[in-house]
């Protein structure tokens, strides 16, 4: 197993990326190739007081994709960027999965352009695991696709379902459609039409579709796969993060009030750390782009070493699953014959 | 000041409604008229061990709008329902504001039909106060309008702005558009077009428009008025509620673990109660329908007595403001000349 890791992506690159790679290599015994400027990577390792061990190698490249680069063109223009080179390596079979903490848009475009989508998949989707009172759930999509069609949502449901089976170890994940009420008639035209497609898939026994779900009930643990257009999925994800960081501040205020509350903090430290971790994107490590022909994962832009280590763990799990094959085998179930405006343009990007 | 209160709406009616009315009457010294079945209301008061004091009266009516009633038709069909009668009384000037914990859809339709919108306002919007790290913010809309046009969002921004000036006591509230990134180019066509309208209003000095905002940054306290279409606004609101109840469960687990953690709980009790209250819809009391010609407020369906008491407090604040007049005076700023499919149908509902 070899994981390709973009050493130059994210707010804390390359130091935290290299540090995370060292940790992951130790913890999971997996080979890692770091893409990026060799000098910078070696310097980062030196800052960690280490030299790169066997199994941790560098693929030198000179460019870096910046947040200001046009996401749609970044990987086309910067052919020697750490992200572009990593994606090319993945495509060529020189690794089993690719992780970057760099620009989400550039990574999505680059993955679609270079690694390509599974044939028949309309759009790749970002599928983070989100915390709920009933354990983790898959939220798909959470921002890769802003303008969605009902067929996209049907595909998100299937690929989310396959992913949840691996990631959450569930036989028949409960698939629900994010909506503003449980009734079939709720939502915009998009949700109503997607509901009909999902219900059909449920009745045919292809999905365990349990209907619409409100964000509130999803967070109570009401579903294992939450299907959403990228806009509302993103609003949900960012709200979870926002409330999480809001409460972190509030809890700090409570516990740092005086000597007694500081003492109380000591007594419940483990539990509070546990809550904080549950809501911390760094602990979740990385989000896969489902629907891409090989595993490509996006680590949080603010990833620290621990996040990168956890991202490697997530990438290993993705690489060990046969997710892409499973999607390919079931693709006819996910096609409605819907023709979209972008279809002509999208077709050549599919994996031939 | 006289507040009209639907005694029959919500999961805990009439007991908690009557109990809340008694508390509000005591706490705020305001007159309250309860609409509903006289016998049921008197019985509820008796259960509270009280008889209705002077200033707390009943307008007897025989029907109740149920959750299964068609929201669009409920107030038309049930003319003697507690909600319909309350709205009619408000329209006739027999009270200064109306509160119901009953069906949101029926209340919105009924308010639009009977009390009517301020002339020129396209759609009434629900505008709850949401908790942020920087204090409360107004979220508008949060579910009344699923399919929005850019002009609706412009109007939500203005009415949210006027409301925030009263409710948050701010001179120039920071108005932001809920989006999936801060850049102008983010979002669907709706957000892009609304952005242009809002920017224009900002440049003309009519609004303190600060641009797009992500849900995460809004929860950090980045804006005072968060403008959203009803679908994504609802997802945001319900996610806040969901994370809140998720954390309530988690905190309970932490503090009830053993004798030491229970002791810790005692030491930080006030702080934890404070956090819980911040995220509890019952504490916020009620959400006004902005754009209706007189104050109509929706209390949470699961309102308890405390929520109803707080709803009365919110209704008093709305009735004391000159919000509707302010909206009417600035209506030309909120009109883009956009013609929508629903316009013909909507026009007769406006306040002539």
Interface residues (C-beta under 8 A of the other chain):
Chain A: X131 X132 X133 X143 X146 X147 X178 X180 X187 X188 X189 X214 X215 X216 X217 X218 X219 X220 X230 X231 X232 X234 X235 X236 X238 X239 X240 X241 X242 X243 X244 X245 X246 X247 X249 X250 X251 X253 X254 X255 X257 X260 X261 X263 X264 X265 X267 X268 X271 X272 X274 X275 X278 X279
Chain B: X131 X132 X133 X143 X146 X147 X178 X180 X187 X188 X189 X214 X215 X216 X217 X218 X219 X220 X230 X231 X232 X234 X235 X236 X238 X239 X240 X241 X242 X243 X244 X245 X246 X247 X249 X250 X251 X253 X254 X255 X257 X260 X261 X263 X264 X265 X267 X268 X271 X272 X274 X275 X278 X279
